[in-house]
Amino acid sequence: MDKIANIPAAPQSATAPASADPGTDLATLRAEIDRIDASMHALLMERGQIIDRLVVVKRSRGAEGGSAFRPAREASMMRRLVDRHRGILPLDTVEGIWRVIISTFTYVQAPYAVHADLASGEAAMRDASRFHFGFTVPFIGHMGASGVVAAVARSRGDLGLVPAFAAPGAGAWWTALEGEHAPKIIARLPFVERADHPAGLPVFCIAHPVTDGAVTEVETWSLHVSGWNAQAARALAPLAEAIAVPDWGLDGAALLASIPVGGEADLETVLSALRASGVSVRAAALVGSHASRYTHSPQG
């Protein structure tokens, strides 16, 4: 996926409420809108020409293959977009337009499909997929996260979406990500969180390991423990976001722990806290990483 250049902040006259000029001709204003629409279309076509050149360069260098999804770049782009936005156009519309542009041009570079777990609610998951990846990218539903992981593993460059919370009856689907060549968590969506997000369902994005453009602000670890108890859950809560499901007997659990990199806690801190709570850690495997959660507050 190519990088979108920074767009300069709008001049003050464009951000402040416009004062109506009684002498303004409506036909003139509509002509201005038509001019802007034509310019936006021309820029999109120009972007497509650059993508054509980019694909040729990738092929000449033998870099073609796998997904063109670059989560680090996309997270950064979406953060800048929502933070600089002003004016009457709803933020939902602006973010949605950019998501369609980014995802569609990514698809043009290297076609992919999105596999999604519908077991926890089909409507919300479809909304999440369509908002973040548009309608051009094929959508394939599965009744369970395990099916999503398996489909991504069989693919060349597909993406998978699974709930970023403990879905009833889902099981420890993330254990299938533990192998060296297994798919990994590469993003957490939405890239920018806000209270009124139209596709606010928190989901993990799964793909084959990203070698270029990965983001490691948060590491996701698959932990197998025995002796899991309420005290351990309380000790873990301030250190990492975690999903826990029963595993390996009545007192065992499989955990998916999201640990911020460079924060107060690291993996060893988490493991020490679990052991101090009477938990025995049987295994730990890194199963991916993603950008830290980024919350946008509306501007006054």
C-alpha positions in Angstrom: 0.0 0.0 0.0 1.4 3.3 -1.0 1.6 6.3 1.4 -0.8 9.2 1.1 1.0 12.5 1.4 0.2 14.8 4.3 -2.5 17.2 3.4 -1.9 20.7 4.7 -4.2 22.1 7.3 -7.1 24.1 5.8 -6.7 27.9 6.0 -8.7 29.6 8.7 -11.2 30.9 6.2 -12.1 27.3 5.3 -12.5 26.1 8.9 -14.5 29.0 10.2 -18.3 29.2 9.5 -18.9 30.8 6.1 -20.9 34.0 6.1 -23.6 34.1 3.5 -23.3 36.7 0.7 -26.8 37.6 -0.5 -25.3 38.5 -3.9 -23.7 35.1 -4.5 -25.1 33.3 -7.5 -26.2 29.8 -6.7 -25.1 28.7 -10.1 -21.6 30.0 -9.3 -21.5 28.0 -6.1 -22.7 24.8 -7.8 -20.0 25.3 -10.5 -17.4 25.5 -7.7 -18.7 22.2 -6.3 -18.5 20.6 -9.8 -14.9 21.9 -10.2 -13.9 20.4 -6.8 -15.6 17.1 -7.6 -13.7 16.9 -10.9 -10.4 17.7 -9.2 -11.0 15.0 -6.6 -11.8 12.4 -9.3 -8.7 13.5 -11.3 -6.5 13.0 -8.2 -8.0 9.5 -7.6 -7.2 8.6 -11.2 -3.7 10.0 -10.8 -3.3 7.9 -7.6 -4.3 4.9 -9.7 -1.6 5.6 -12.2 1.0 5.8 -9.4 -0.2 2.4 -8.1 0.3 1.0 -11.6 3.9 2.2 -11.5 4.4 0.9 -7.9 3.2 -2.6 -8.9 5.6 -2.7 -11.8 8.5 -1.7 -9.6 7.5 -4.4 -7.0 7.5 -7.0 -9.8 10.9 -5.9 -11.1 12.3 -6.3 -7.6 10.6 -9.6 -6.9 8.8 -7.9 -4.0 5.3 -8.9 -5.2 3.4 -11.4 -3.1 1.3 -11.6 0.1 -0.9 -8.9 1.4 -0.1 -5.2 0.6 -1.8 -4.3 3.9 0.6 -2.1 6.0 -0.9 -1.7 9.5 1.7 0.8 10.9 1.2 3.2 8.0 -2.6 2.9 8.1 -2.8 3.5 11.8 -0.6 6.6 11.5 -2.6 7.9 8.5 -6.0 7.5 10.2 -4.7 9.2 13.4 -3.6 12.2 11.5 -6.8 12.3 9.4 -9.2 12.5 12.4 -7.0 14.9 14.4 -6.8 17.5 11.6 -10.4 17.2 10.4 -12.6 20.3 10.8 -15.8 21.6 9.3 -19.4 20.5 8.7 -18.6 17.2 7.0 -19.1 14.4 9.6 -16.0 12.6 10.7 -17.6 9.3 10.0 -17.9 10.2 6.3 -14.3 11.4 6.1 -12.9 8.3 7.8 -15.1 6.1 5.7 -14.0 7.7 2.5 -10.3 7.3 3.4 -10.8 3.7 4.5 -12.4 2.9 1.1 -9.6 4.7 -0.8 -6.8 3.0 1.2 -8.3 -0.5 1.2 -9.4 -0.5 -2.5 -5.9 0.7 -3.7 -4.4 -2.0 -1.5 -6.7 -4.5 -3.2 -5.6 -3.3 -6.6 -2.0 -3.9 -5.7 -2.6 -7.4 -4.4 -6.1 -8.8 -4.4 -7.3 -10.2 -1.1 -10.5 -11.2 0.7 -11.6 -10.5 4.3 -12.7 -13.5 6.4 -14.8 -12.6 9.4 -16.2 -14.4 12.4 -19.9 -13.9 12.5 -20.7 -16.0 15.6 -20.9 -13.0 17.9 -23.1 -10.9 15.7 -23.3 -10.8 12.0 -24.5 -7.3 11.6 -21.8 -5.6 13.7 -19.0 -7.7 12.1 -20.3 -6.9 8.6 -20.4 -3.2 9.5 -16.8 -3.4 10.7 -15.6 -5.1 7.6 -17.4 -2.9 5.1 -16.4 0.3 6.9 -12.7 -0.6 7.1 -12.3 -2.4 3.8 -15.2 -1.3 1.6 -17.4 -3.3 -0.8 -14.8 -4.0 -3.5 -12.8 -6.4 -1.3 -14.6 -9.8 -1.1 -16.2 -10.6 2.2 -16.4 -14.2 3.5 -18.2 -15.1 6.7 -17.4 -17.9 9.1 -19.2 -19.2 12.2 -16.3 -19.1 14.5 -12.8 -17.6 14.9 -11.1 -20.9 14.3 -12.5 -21.0 10.8 -11.3 -17.5 10.1 -7.7 -18.4 11.2 -7.7 -21.6 9.1 -8.9 -19.7 6.0 -6.3 -17.0 6.4 -3.6 -19.7 6.9 -4.6 -21.4 3.6 -4.6 -18.1 1.6 -1.8 -16.1 0.1 -2.7 -12.7 1.4 -6.2 -12.7 2.9 -7.1 -10.9 6.1 -9.2 -12.2 9.0 -11.4 -10.4 11.5 -12.2 -11.8 14.9 -13.7 -10.2 18.0 -11.1 -8.6 20.4 -13.0 -9.8 23.4 -14.0 -13.1 25.0 -16.8 -14.3 22.7 -19.1 -16.9 24.3 -18.0 -20.4 23.3 -15.2 -19.2 21.0 -12.4 -21.1 22.7 -8.7 -20.3 22.5 -8.6 -19.6 18.8 -5.3 -17.7 19.1 -3.3 -20.9 19.9 -3.4 -21.6 16.1 -1.2 -18.5 15.7 1.6 -19.9 17.8 3.6 -21.6 15.0 6.5 -19.8 13.3 4.8 -19.7 9.9 1.2 -19.4 11.3 -0.9 -16.2 10.7 -0.4 -13.5 13.3 -2.4 -10.6 14.8 -1.3 -7.5 12.8 -3.9 -4.9 13.8 -6.6 -3.9 16.1 -9.6 -2.1 14.6 -10.9 0.5 14.6 -7.6 2.4 14.3 -9.1 5.4 16.0 -11.7 4.8 18.7 -14.5 7.2 19.6 -17.8 6.9 21.4 -19.9 7.4 18.3 -17.9 5.3 15.8 -20.3 3.7 13.3 -18.2 0.6 13.2 -16.9 0.5 16.7 -16.8 -3.2 17.2 -13.3 -4.0 18.5 -11.7 -6.7 16.3 -8.3 -8.2 15.8 -7.0 -8.3 12.2 -5.1 -11.5 11.3 -2.8 -12.1 8.4 0.3 -13.9 7.4 3.3 -12.2 9.2 3.9 -8.7 7.9 7.6 -8.2 7.2 7.3 -4.6 6.0 5.2 -2.1 7.8 4.4 -4.0 11.0 3.6 -2.0 14.1 4.8 -3.2 17.5 3.3 -0.7 19.9 1.4 -3.6 21.6 2.5 -7.2 21.6 0.0 -10.0 21.8 1.0 -13.1 23.7 -0.6 -16.5 24.0 -0.2 -17.8 27.5 -1.0 -21.3 28.9 -1.4 -21.4 32.6 -2.6 -23.7 35.4 -4.1 -22.7 38.7 -6.0 -19.7 37.1 -7.9 -17.9 39.8 -9.7 -14.6 40.5 -6.6 -13.2 42.3 -4.5 -13.7 39.1 -7.2 -12.0 37.0 -7.1 -9.0 39.3 -3.3 -8.9 39.2 -3.2 -9.0 35.4 -5.8 -6.3 34.8 -3.7 -3.2 35.3 -0.7 -4.7 33.4 -2.4 -6.0 30.1 -5.7 -6.4 28.3 -6.4 -10.1 28.4 -8.9 -12.6 27.1 -9.1 -15.8 29.2 -10.8 -19.1 28.4 -10.7 -22.5 30.1 -7.8 -24.8 28.9 -6.0 -27.9 30.0 -8.3 -29.1 32.7 -10.6 -27.4 35.3 -8.0 -25.1 36.8 -6.2 -24.3 33.5 -6.7 -21.3 31.2 -5.5 -20.0 27.9 -4.8 -16.3 27.8 -4.4 -13.8 25.0 -2.6 -10.9 26.6 -2.0 -7.6 24.9 1.1 -5.9 26.5 2.1 -2.4 25.6 5.8 -2.1 24.5 7.9 0.3 26.4 5.3 0.8 29.2 5.5 0.1 32.9 4.9 -3.6 32.3 6.6 -6.1 30.0 6.1 -9.9 29.5 8.3 -10.7 32.5 6.3 -8.3 34.7 3.1 -10.0 33.6 4.5 -13.5 34.2 5.8 -12.5 37.6 2.5 -11.1 38.7 0.7 -14.4 37.6 3.2 -16.5 39.5 2.8 -14.3 42.6 -0.9 -15.1 42.4 -0.3 -18.8 42.5 -0.5 -19.4 38.8 1.9 -21.7 37.0 2.9 -20.5 33.5 3.3 -23.5 31.2 4.0 -21.8 27.9 4.2 -18.3 26.3 4.3 -17.5 22.6 4.3 -14.2 20.7 1.3 -14.3 18.3 1.4 -10.8 16.9 1.4 -7.1 17.6 -0.7 -4.0 16.8 -0.9 -0.2 17.3 -1.9 1.1 20.7 -5.5 2.1 21.2 -6.0 5.7 20.0 -9.0 7.6 21.2 -10.3 10.7 19.4 -12.2 13.4 21.3 -14.4 15.7 19.2 -13.1 19.2 18.8 -15.1 22.0 20.3 
